[in-house]
Amino acid sequence: FGRRVNRIYGACQDIDLLKRAQAQLKQQGDWLRMSIDAADMAVWRWYPESDSAVVEYRGSAMASNTPERPTLAGWLVQVLPEDRERLRAALEATARRGVPTDVEYRLTGADGEVRWLVSRATRAGSAETTVVTGSTQDITARKRASAALEASEATLRSVTENAPDFVTIVGPDLRLRFSNRTLRGLAPDALIGRPVEDMALGDVEAMIAAFRRVLEHGERFRFDSSYVWPDGTRRYYEHRLGPIRAGGRIDGVIVYTTDVTERRADERRLRTQASVLATMQEGV
């Protein structure tokens, strides 16, 4: 008592770099979590020796599909039986031989709904402890969209295969996306991705101009053409073009091409008969 403090000793340390590093690390962590959330993913580690796993982070969409501390055995119970052994074999190959895992499978979620997932994993750890690190992503929406697209394409092909016309679809890049039948000696599958020049039955420049007109203005268009086949036969065609709209923009052109050669011949015969009849009437 009675003593007065007349000196204080201390030390200062510049921790600016440390604080910046911590802030940067937090920012990177936030970005990673946002990316995982956006991709409907979970990030995890699996220890094969104890069959235990730790979920490092999981997006909100994965909350019902990944337990907090899963085991491979517990995880496989949720996987559909027809996919179960394939997933087990892939993960065990990663653990034993370091073979990377990239496998799609179906799983019954906590809500009872079947979901499509894809798991990707690699082996890590040390000589004493094997660790498999990986990620699991919910790809149900992608699978459903793909299935809907396949169904739509199957319906389109079913309808157009029996159509009397040539039906083709051309993209904005003026390359074929679809053909319902062989055209100029090329099978439908062989036509996909080819430029419109390969389907032109007549004046190529006129056809390209017609496509550009529909793509730029979104208007229906019609034009006629003729084409001489390798055997020397000339055929006449009527082309009807219309825009394909997707997402508020013109995403392509659908073309209905009708062979009107016989119709043209009938029209010529009718005109000839009418001319002959008119001449006969004038002479009476």
C-alpha positions in Angstrom: 0.0 0.0 0.0 1.0 3.5 -0.5 3.1 2.7 -3.6 2.5 4.5 -6.8 2.9 3.1 -10.4 5.1 5.4 -12.3 6.1 3.1 -15.2 4.2 0.6 -17.4 6.1 -1.8 -19.6 4.6 -3.5 -22.7 5.2 -4.7 -26.2 3.5 -4.2 -29.5 3.5 -6.6 -32.4 2.4 -5.9 -36.0 -0.2 -8.5 -36.7 -1.5 -6.8 -39.8 -0.4 -9.7 -42.1 -1.9 -12.3 -39.8 -5.3 -10.4 -39.8 -5.2 -10.1 -43.5 -4.4 -13.8 -43.9 -7.3 -14.7 -41.6 -9.7 -12.4 -43.5 -8.6 -13.9 -46.8 -9.0 -17.4 -45.4 -12.5 -16.6 -44.2 -13.4 -15.1 -47.5 -12.2 -18.2 -49.3 -14.1 -20.3 -46.9 -17.3 -18.3 -47.6 -16.8 -18.6 -51.3 -16.3 -22.3 -51.0 -19.4 -22.7 -48.9 -21.5 -20.7 -51.4 -20.1 -22.8 -54.3 -21.0 -26.0 -52.4 -24.5 -24.6 -51.7 -25.0 -23.6 -55.3 -23.9 -27.0 -56.6 -26.0 -29.0 -54.1 -22.9 -30.7 -52.8 -21.5 -32.3 -49.6 -17.7 -32.6 -48.9 -16.6 -35.5 -46.7 -13.7 -37.7 -45.5 -14.0 -41.5 -45.1 -11.7 -43.7 -43.0 -11.8 -47.2 -44.4 -10.2 -49.0 -41.4 -12.9 -47.9 -39.0 -15.6 -47.3 -41.6 -16.3 -43.9 -40.2 -16.7 -40.6 -42.1 -16.9 -36.9 -41.3 -19.0 -34.5 -43.4 -16.9 -31.4 -43.6 -19.7 -29.3 -45.2 -22.9 -29.9 -46.9 -25.2 -27.6 -48.8 -28.8 -27.2 -47.7 -30.1 -29.4 -50.5 -28.0 -32.2 -49.3 -29.0 -32.0 -45.7 -31.6 -34.8 -45.9 -29.3 -37.0 -48.0 -26.1 -37.0 -45.8 -26.0 -38.0 -42.1 -23.8 -36.0 -39.8 -21.3 -38.9 -39.2 -22.0 -41.5 -41.8 -20.4 -44.9 -42.4 -20.1 -46.6 -45.7 -22.4 -49.4 -44.5 -25.0 -46.9 -43.4 -24.7 -44.9 -46.6 -25.2 -48.0 -48.7 -28.4 -48.9 -47.0 -30.0 -45.8 -48.6 -28.6 -46.6 -52.0 -30.9 -48.5 -54.4 -30.0 -52.2 -54.5 -29.2 -52.2 -58.2 -26.6 -49.4 -57.7 -25.3 -50.4 -54.3 -22.5 -52.9 -55.3 -21.2 -50.5 -58.0 -20.7 -47.7 -55.5 -19.2 -50.0 -52.9 -16.7 -51.4 -55.4 -15.7 -47.9 -56.6 -15.0 -46.5 -53.1 -13.1 -49.6 -52.0 -11.0 -49.5 -55.1 -10.1 -45.9 -54.2 -9.2 -46.9 -50.7 -7.1 -49.9 -51.7 -5.5 -49.0 -55.0 -5.9 -45.2 -55.2 -8.3 -45.5 -58.2 -10.3 -42.2 -58.4 -14.1 -42.6 -57.9 -16.5 -41.0 -60.2 -19.8 -42.8 -60.0 -23.5 -41.9 -60.4 -26.2 -43.8 -58.4 -29.6 -43.5 -56.9 -30.4 -43.0 -53.2 -33.6 -42.9 -51.2 -33.6 -39.6 -49.2 -35.0 -39.0 -45.8 -38.2 -37.7 -47.4 -38.6 -41.1 -49.2 -37.9 -39.5 -52.6 -35.4 -41.2 -54.9 -32.5 -38.8 -55.8 -29.7 -39.1 -58.3 -26.2 -38.4 -56.8 -22.7 -38.5 -58.1 -19.7 -39.1 -55.8 -16.1 -38.3 -56.7 -13.3 -39.3 -54.4 -9.5 -39.7 -54.2 -7.2 -41.4 -51.7 -5.2 -39.3 -49.2 -3.6 -39.8 -45.8 -0.3 -41.3 -44.7 1.3 -44.7 -44.7 -0.4 -45.5 -41.4 -3.8 -44.1 -42.1 -5.8 -44.2 -45.3 -8.3 -41.4 -45.9 -10.6 -41.1 -48.8 -11.7 -37.5 -49.5 -14.6 -36.8 -51.7 -17.6 -34.9 -52.7 -21.2 -35.9 -53.4 -23.5 -33.8 -55.6 -27.2 -34.0 -56.1 -27.8 -34.3 -59.9 -31.5 -35.2 -59.8 -32.6 -32.0 -61.6 -30.0 -32.7 -64.4 -31.2 -36.3 -64.7 -34.8 -35.3 -64.9 -34.1 -32.6 -67.5 -32.1 -35.2 -69.5 -34.9 -37.7 -69.3 -37.5 -35.1 -70.4 -35.3 -34.1 -73.3 -34.9 -37.7 -74.4 -38.6 -38.2 -74.2 -39.2 -35.1 -76.2 -36.8 -36.1 -78.8 -38.3 -39.6 -79.0 -41.7 -38.1 -79.4 -40.5 -35.7 -82.1 -38.8 -38.6 -84.0 -41.8 -40.8 -83.7 -44.1 -38.1 -85.1 -41.7 -37.0 -87.9 -40.6 -40.5 -89.0 -44.1 -41.1 -90.4 -44.5 -37.6 -91.9 -44.5 -37.4 -95.7 -42.2 -34.4 -95.6 -38.5 -34.0 -94.9 -38.4 -32.4 -91.4 -35.1 -30.7 -90.3 -34.1 -28.4 -87.5 -31.2 -26.0 -87.9 -29.5 -24.1 -85.1 -28.4 -20.4 -85.1 -25.0 -21.5 -86.3 -26.6 -22.9 -89.4 -25.8 -26.5 -88.6 -28.3 -29.3 -88.5 -29.6 -30.4 -85.2 -32.2 -32.9 -86.4 -33.4 -34.7 -89.5 -36.2 -37.2 -89.7 -34.8 -39.2 -92.7 -31.9 -39.7 -95.0 -31.1 -36.6 -97.0 -28.7 -36.5 -100.0 -27.4 -39.9 -99.1 -26.6 -39.0 -95.5 -28.4 -40.9 -92.7 -30.2 -38.7 -90.0 -27.4 -39.3 -87.4 -24.7 -38.5 -89.9 -26.4 -35.1 -90.7 -26.3 -33.8 -87.1 -23.7 -31.0 -86.8 -23.3 -30.6 -90.6 -23.7 -27.2 -92.2 -26.9 -26.4 -94.1 -25.0 -26.7 -97.4 -25.2 -30.5 -96.9 -29.0 -30.5 -96.9 -29.5 -27.9 -99.7 -31.9 -29.1 -102.4 -31.3 -26.3 -104.8 -29.7 -22.8 -104.6 -27.4 -22.9 -101.5 -27.2 -19.1 -101.2 -31.0 -18.7 -101.4 -31.4 -21.3 -98.6 -28.9 -19.6 -96.3 -30.6 -16.3 -96.9 -34.0 -17.8 -96.0 -32.5 -19.2 -92.7 -31.0 -15.9 -91.8 -34.2 -14.1 -92.5 -36.2 -16.4 -90.1 -33.4 -16.2 -87.4 -33.2 -12.4 -87.6 -36.9 -11.5 -87.9 -38.7 -14.6 -86.4 -41.1 -14.7 -89.4 -42.3 -17.7 -91.2 -41.0 -18.0 -94.7 -41.6 -20.2 -97.8 -39.6 -20.7 -101.0 -39.4 -23.2 -103.8 -36.3 -25.0 -105.3 -35.3 -27.7 -107.7 -32.5 -30.2 -107.4 -30.8 -32.5 -110.0 -30.0 -35.9 -108.4 -27.0 -37.9 -109.4 -29.1 -40.1 -111.7 -30.0 -36.9 -113.7 -33.6 -36.7 -112.3 -34.8 -33.2 -111.5 -37.1 -32.9 -108.5 -39.0 -29.8 -107.3 -39.4 -28.9 -103.6 -41.4 -26.6 -101.5 -39.7 -25.4 -98.2 -41.7 -24.0 -95.3 -39.5 -22.4 -92.5 -40.6 -21.3 -89.0 -38.7 -20.0 -85.9 -38.0 -22.1 -82.8 -38.2 -20.0 -79.7 -36.6 -20.8 -76.4 -36.0 -18.6 -73.4 -37.5 -15.6 -75.1 -35.1 -15.8 -78.1 -35.0 -17.5 -81.5 -33.0 -20.7 -81.0 -33.3 -22.3 -84.4 -35.4 -22.9 -87.5 -37.6 -25.9 -88.3 -38.0 -26.7 -92.0 -40.7 -28.8 -93.7 -39.6 -29.8 -97.2 -42.2 -31.3 -99.5 -41.4 -33.0 -102.8 -43.9 -31.3 -105.2 -42.5 -32.8 -108.5 -45.7 -34.9 -109.2 -47.9 -32.0 -108.2 -46.0 -29.7 -110.6 -46.4 -32.3 -113.4 -50.1 -32.5 -112.7 -50.4 -28.8 -112.8 -48.6 -28.7 -116.1 -50.8 -31.4 -117.6 -53.9 -29.5 -116.4 -52.6 -26.3 -117.9 -51.9 -28.1 -121.2 -55.3 -29.7 -121.2 -57.0 -26.4 -120.5 -55.0 -24.8 -123.3 -55.9 -27.5 -125.8 -59.6 -27.3 -124.8 -59.6 -23.5 -125.2 -58.0 -23.8 -128.7 -60.7 -26.4 -129.7 -63.5 -24.1 -128.4 -62.1 -21.2 -130.4 -62.1 -23.3 -133.5 -65.7 -24.3 -133.2 
